[in-house]
Amino acid sequence: MTAANTKVLTITDTSGMYIDCSLSEADVAAIQQGMPVSVSIESLAQDYDGYITYVSPAMDDTTKTYVVRITLSQPDTKLRGGMFAQSSIDVLQKPDTLFIPKDALTEQDGKAQVCIIKGDDTVEFRTVTTGLRNDDYVEITDGLDDGDVIATTNLARLKDGTTVSIDEERQ
């Protein structure tokens, strides 16, 4: 016997698992229902395929994000409600994109610059136009050519005309 209004048990249906995640306004604009998603459950060290089943039409006023629901295609019995998941979506893929490590880009006077190593082993700072970014790389849309050699370290110590040597291991 239990007292009234006492929770005795919880029933969880794991046959149709889904993940709710929050996306910023900039990211949610490229999301559509039905898009494939890769989901990683860290505690199980396993990846699952899923697809977007819902995109919130309104922003959450508190978090300033949009809720996106991802339904797993083939959940298994190892999954439990409340597990932590990471998801990734290939939103925008551009063929023949030129990109550089984020650390190779400097900002001076509001302009993005890259340190080019010329054929005579001297450096030249060149202003570039940037495009999309992620945690590690920046797209370069103008100012850099495929095959240009750029400096990625010690940028604060370099200036136009400085002679450098290239570390072959890091090339």
N, C-alpha and C positions, 0 to 999 in steps of 0.2 A: 504494500500500500504506500502511496505517496500523497502528499498534500496537493490541493488544487493549484493549478498554474505552475507546476513544477515540470521542467523539461526532463523527460525520461531518456529519450534517445533521439538521434538525428539520422535520417536515412539519406544517403548520397548516391545518386545515379551516375556512374562513371562511363556509361555507354555512349554518351554524347558530350564529351569534354570541350570546353571553350575557354578562351583567355580574353579578358578585357584589358586593354592597354590604353594609355593616354598619349595623344600626339599633339604637337604644336600646330598652330594655324598654317605655318609654312609647309609642314610635312603632310598634313591631312588633305591639302589641295590636290595631291597627286594620287590619292588612294581611292579605289573603287571597289564595290562589292564584287566578289568572285576572284579577286587577285590572289595568286598563290603566295603562301608565306612559309618560311622555314622557322620552326620553333625548336629551341634547345631547352631541355629540362636539365639543369646543372646537377641536381642531386641524383639523377639517374644516369648522367653522362650519356644521354641519348637525344637524338634529333627526331622530330616528327614533322610531317607535312600537314599543312592546313590551308585554309582559305578565308578570306574576309567575308563575313556574313552580315555585318552591320557597321555603318559609319554614322555616328551621331550627327544630326542636322544642326545642333546648337552647341555652342561652347559652354563649358562649365565655368560659371562666374568666379568660383573660388580659385581653381587651378589654372584657368585660362587655357585649357586644353580640350580636345575632342576625344570622346570614347570610341574606340574601334574594337569590335569583337572578332576574334579569330576562332574558327571552329576547326578542331583537329580532324583530319580525314580518317585516320585509323587509330584511335586511342587504344591502349592496352591496359591490362589489369594492374600494371605497376604504377600507373598514375593515380594521384590522390588529390582531392580538392585542396586548394591553398598552396600547392607547390609553386616555387618561383620559376618563372620561365622567361627566356629572352627570345625575341623574334626579330627576323630580318626580312625585308622586302626589297626586291630589286625594282625600284620605282622608276628610275630614269637611267637608261643605258644609252650612252652616246658612243658610236663607233669612232675609231681613230681620234681619241681624245688625248691631248697632251696634258700631263699632270706632273706635279713635283711634290716632294715632301713638304709638309707645312712649315717645317723648321728652316727651309731654304728661302722662304719668302720674308722680306723685311718691309717695313712701312716707314717712309720718310716724307714728311710734309704732306701727308694724306695720300701718297702714291705708293702702290705696291712695286717693289723692286726685287730683282734677282741678280745675284753676282755671277756673271759669265766668266769662265776661264778661257781666254783666247788661245790661239795656236802657239803664241810666243810665251806662254805661261804667265801672262799678266792678266789682271782681273779688270772687269768693267761692270759697273752697276747699270742695269738696264731696266727701264720702267716697263711693266707688263700690265695687261688687263686680265683680271681673274674672273672665273665663273663659279661653278659649283664647288662646295667644300664638304669634306667629311672630317672625322677625327684626325686623320693622318695625312691626307693629301688635298691639294688645291688644283683645280683646273686652270690652265693658262689658255686664254682665248686669243691673245695677241701679244706680240713682243718677244716671243721665244720660238725658235725653230727646232724641229725634231733633229736630234743629234748634237745640239748645243750642250757643252759641258758646264755644269753649274757647281758652285761651292755650296756645301750643306752644313759646314761647321766653321767655327771661328769667324763668323760674319762680322761681328763687332770690331774685329781687329783689322779688317780689310778695307781698302779704299781704292778708288780708280788708279790703275797703274802699278799696284803692288804685284811683285813677282811671287809666285807660289809654286809648290811642288805637289803633285797629285799622288796620294796614297793609293797604290794599285789595289790593295786589299779591299778598300772601301768603294772602289769605282763601280 
